[in-house]
């Protein structure tokens, strides 16, 4: 996993994205913090790169490689590098006239399989770093085919987890009590990802009644390829060397 504690790593990502944006008529970039990678054994296993260790020692006078340390402060530090990436990316995109959307799990932690890194999403919103914030992303299940991506190993030690609901209130309560007050006076538009849930007209209507919610996000693949979804296999067969099922974005 790339450590965002390295300025050169953040710059490399931004330069790559900006280069791709400049090659076509895009109006914005969506950065999704989902990962289909197999989870680490333990949620706080990664992130101990040299710049992060040095920054933590300067701030807290503790060497994380040689003794006990404040895990919450460590997670907040790692989350600060995510905010740095988004701030630097926002500035680059602004110069090109592009908008920025970000997709994350619900709550204040990056979550499985990427660890307990803090999501400082309130700062992103209040500082105007993101135009669109999409919450309730889910890494453990394919949004198109609904396959479980790592059914036998989910990792341990997560302080917030959508896998079993650890540390998360019900969605409606979370929206009204936590997201709503932050979004109320913001230019950021909040969207709720629903591609991991069966369609529900009543449930979707209730979510859209929340004044903080600008819209819902779905996977078009599921709606365009119903037969493939029912089979659990996107290939209906092959005709002339090409799949019969039409993939969609």
C-alpha positions in Angstrom: 0.0 0.0 0.0 1.4 3.4 -0.9 2.3 5.5 2.1 0.9 9.0 1.7 3.5 10.2 4.3 5.9 10.6 1.4 5.4 14.0 -0.4 6.8 12.4 -3.6 4.2 9.6 -3.4 1.3 12.1 -3.2 2.8 14.1 -6.0 3.2 11.0 -8.2 -0.5 10.2 -7.7 -1.6 13.7 -8.4 0.5 14.0 -11.5 -0.8 10.7 -12.9 -4.4 11.7 -12.3 -4.0 15.2 -13.7 -2.3 13.7 -16.8 -5.3 11.5 -17.3 -7.7 14.3 -16.8 -6.0 16.5 -19.4 -6.2 13.8 -22.0 -10.0 13.9 -22.3 -13.0 16.2 -21.7 -13.6 15.2 -18.0 -15.4 17.6 -15.7 -14.0 16.1 -12.5 -12.2 13.2 -10.8 -13.6 10.7 -8.4 -11.1 9.2 -5.9 -12.6 6.2 -4.1 -10.9 4.8 -1.0 -12.3 1.3 -1.6 -9.7 -1.5 -2.0 -10.3 -5.1 -3.1 -7.0 -6.1 -1.6 -6.9 -8.9 1.0 -6.9 -7.3 4.5 -3.9 -7.3 6.7 -3.8 -9.6 9.7 -4.4 -6.6 12.1 -5.9 -3.2 11.3 -2.9 -1.2 12.6 -0.3 -3.3 10.9 0.8 -0.8 8.2 1.7 2.9 8.0 5.0 2.8 9.9 7.1 4.4 7.2 10.0 6.6 8.1 8.4 10.0 7.5 5.3 9.1 9.6 7.5 7.8 12.4 9.6 11.0 12.3 6.5 13.2 12.3 5.0 11.4 15.3 8.2 11.6 17.3 8.4 15.4 16.7 4.8 15.9 17.8 4.6 13.4 20.7 8.2 12.6 21.6 7.6 8.9 21.1 9.4 6.5 18.7 6.6 4.2 17.6 9.1 1.5 16.5 10.4 1.0 20.0 7.6 1.3 22.5 4.0 1.9 23.4 2.3 4.9 21.9 -1.1 6.5 21.6 -2.9 4.6 18.9 -5.6 7.2 18.4 -3.0 9.9 17.8 -1.1 7.7 15.4 -4.3 7.0 13.4 -5.0 10.7 13.3 -1.5 11.4 12.0 -2.0 8.9 9.2 -5.3 10.5 8.4 -3.6 13.8 8.1 -1.6 12.5 5.1 -4.9 11.6 3.4 -6.0 15.2 3.9 -2.7 16.5 2.6 -3.3 14.4 -0.6 -6.8 15.8 -1.1 -5.7 19.4 -0.4 -2.8 19.2 -2.9 -5.1 17.4 -5.4 -7.8 20.0 -4.9 -5.4 22.8 -5.8 -4.2 21.0 -8.9 -7.7 20.2 -10.1 -8.9 23.7 -9.3 -6.3 25.2 -11.7 -7.7 22.9 -14.4 -11.3 23.8 -13.7 -12.0 20.2 -12.5 -14.2 19.1 -9.6 -13.2 16.5 -7.0 -15.4 13.7 -5.6 -14.3 11.3 -2.8 -15.7 8.0 -1.8 -15.2 6.5 1.7 -16.7 4.2 4.2 -19.2 5.6 6.6 -17.7 7.0 9.8 -14.4 8.4 10.9 -12.1 5.5 10.0 -10.9 4.2 6.6 -12.0 0.7 7.6 -11.4 -2.8 6.1 -9.1 -3.7 4.5 -7.0 -0.5 4.7 -6.8 0.0 8.5 -7.8 2.4 11.2 -6.5 5.5 9.5 -8.7 8.4 10.6 -10.9 10.0 8.0 -10.8 13.8 8.7 -13.9 14.2 6.5 -15.1 17.2 8.5 -12.0 19.1 7.6 -12.4 18.2 3.9 -16.0 19.6 4.0 -15.4 22.7 6.0 -12.2 23.6 4.0 -14.1 23.0 0.7 -11.5 20.4 -0.5 -14.1 18.1 -2.0 -17.1 18.9 -4.2 -18.9 15.5 -3.7 -18.5 13.2 -0.7 -19.9 9.6 -1.2 -20.2 7.6 2.0 -21.1 4.0 2.8 -18.5 2.6 0.4 -17.9 -1.2 0.9 -14.6 -2.9 0.0 -15.5 -6.5 0.9 -18.1 -7.0 -1.8 -17.9 -6.4 -5.5 -20.4 -3.6 -6.4 -21.3 -5.2 -9.7 -21.5 -8.9 -9.1 -21.9 -8.9 -5.3 -19.2 -11.5 -4.8 -17.6 -11.6 -1.4 -14.0 -10.6 -2.2 -12.3 -12.0 0.9 -14.8 -14.3 2.7 -12.2 -16.2 4.7 -10.1 -13.4 6.1 -11.3 -10.0 7.2 -8.6 -8.9 9.6 -9.0 -7.9 13.2 -8.7 -4.8 15.4 -10.9 -2.4 13.5 -12.4 0.4 15.7 -15.1 1.1 13.0 -16.2 -1.6 10.6 -19.1 -1.9 8.2 -18.5 -5.7 8.2 -20.2 -6.2 11.5 -21.4 -2.7 12.4 -18.6 -2.0 15.0 -18.7 1.6 16.1 -21.4 2.6 13.6 -24.9 3.9 14.4 -27.8 3.2 12.0 -27.5 5.0 8.7 -30.5 7.4 9.2 -29.3 8.3 12.7 -25.7 8.8 11.4 -26.9 11.2 8.7 -29.1 13.3 10.9 -26.9 13.5 14.0 -23.3 13.5 12.5 -23.2 14.3 8.8 -26.2 16.7 8.7 -24.8 19.4 11.0 -21.5 19.5 9.1 -23.0 19.5 5.6 -25.6 22.1 6.4 -23.5 25.2 5.6 -21.1 23.5 3.2 -20.7 23.7 -0.5 -19.9 19.9 -0.5 -22.7 17.7 -1.7 -23.3 14.5 0.2 -24.2 11.2 -1.6 -25.0 7.8 -0.1 -23.7 4.7 -1.9 -26.4 2.0 -2.3 -24.9 -0.5 -4.7 -24.4 -3.0 -1.9 -28.1 -3.0 -0.9 -31.2 -4.5 -2.6 -33.4 -1.8 -4.1 -36.0 -0.4 -1.8 -38.3 2.4 -3.0 -39.4 3.2 0.6 -35.8 3.1 2.0 -34.4 5.2 -0.8 -37.2 7.7 -0.5 -36.5 8.0 3.2 -32.8 8.6 2.6 -33.6 11.4 0.1 -35.8 13.1 2.6 -32.8 13.9 4.7 -31.8 17.5 3.9 -28.1 16.7 4.0 -28.4 14.0 1.2 -28.0 15.3 -2.4 -28.5 11.9 -4.0 -27.9 8.1 -4.0 -25.2 6.2 -5.9 -25.7 2.9 -7.7 -23.8 0.5 -9.9 -25.0 0.7 -13.4 -23.6 -2.7 -14.2 -26.2 -4.4 -11.9 -29.1 -2.7 -13.7 -27.8 -3.1 -17.3 -26.9 -6.8 -16.9 -29.6 -8.4 -14.8 -29.1 -11.9 -16.4 -25.4 -11.9 -15.5 -26.2 -10.9 -12.0 -28.7 -13.7 -11.6 -26.1 -16.2 -12.9 -23.3 -14.8 -10.8 -21.1 -14.7 -14.0 -20.8 -11.8 -16.3 -20.1 -14.0 -19.3 -23.3 -15.4 -20.9 -21.2 -17.1 -23.5 -18.9 -16.2 -26.3 -19.8 -15.2 -29.8 -17.0 -14.6 -32.2 -14.5 -14.3 -29.4 -16.5 -11.6 -27.6 -18.6 -11.8 -24.5 -22.4 -11.6 -25.1 -23.0 -9.6 -22.0 -22.4 -5.9 -22.4 -20.3 -4.5 -19.6 -21.1 -1.0 -18.5 -19.5 1.8 -16.5 
